[in-house]
């Protein structure tokens, strides 16, 4: 059974396609972090790294921040943090094990499958705190409602 953290993450992804309200997306990300902390998927160290990552993105994408050297340093730090998140070098995350030691054939090497919270949250923070989330989006309420119906059926 999937836990509440990944359900909220799914809702964030769904709302990010149709919502023009950046504060709704930020609130949904914050709620997802809180639930992940309560469900022991993310600890305080991981949360601090994600806050630093989000602040660096927000500052480097400000339109009235004209210090190009500092922007360059911030973007290099963002790239290093992305590298750390995607290679699981950033501490503070306990990804959920979905399958363990599955063998497809008799002599094949067993593999395990995890739901990666850190990678998804890094991409979500990059989406929300950069200028990507405020791009012009047409909201088609009928399509959105059909998407919700299909997802919950």
Order of alpha helices (4+ residues) and beta strands (2+ residues): alpha-alpha-alpha-alpha-beta-beta-alpha-alpha
